[in-house]
Amino acid sequence: MNTFDKMREEFFINWVTVIIGWNNYFHQPPLISFDEIKEFAFKRLESLDCSPFEEETIIKLLSLNETDRETISVLLNSLIPQSNATTSIEERKWRVIRLDEMLNSIPVNPIDGLIALTDFWASYDYPSDSPHIVQGKDNEISPVDYYKESFFQKMLLAHRKWICKEKQEIHNINCCTLCPCPESLPGAKTTELKPENGRL
């Protein structure tokens, strides 16, 4: 099962989820292939809530080749308003799925394992909600203590707990988004997503 399959198994997927996976955000390689985009597009065509604009755009999308990355990105961006989704939440979905995947194949050696965790969070510019502790970053933990097996296991446990909490929070937010109620969280407006450095 690849990353997008795990994403679909865990969360509700929309066009914002797709374009974040397609474009190179947070210095990551694409997390979704054009074949997977087409598969999602076909399912949207069969959906009862597929609007005429979405249907027309999907037909254009399906006529393209994977090498037409710029045109694909333009069409995907035009579908963002159809999703009623919040960009930051969709980014969190990809982040937690990627972290879950990484932990399932993380090196068992404490040094290599902790370096892998640090590299993962470095790719997201060390967000404030990260459960990871980087040696020497806002702490005085010595390298000797940091790379002990006991500290590595402590970090693995912290990350597993964080994954469970993060998934639950995302599910709760999605539930309120899909079933609006007076107590639901206000959704942020979505904007066109542009890859870094102008690359598509």
Secondary structure, DSSP 4 states (H G I P E B T S, - for coil): --HHHHHHHHS---HHHHHHHHTTGGGPPPSS-HHHHHHHHHHHHTSTT--HHHHHHHHHHHTS-TT-HHHHHHHHHHTGGGT---HHHHHHHHHHHHHHHHHHT--SSHHHHHHHHHHHHHTTT--TT-----TTSSS---HHHHTSHHHHHHHHHHHHHHHHHHHHHHHHHHHHHHS--TTSPPPPPP-----GGG--
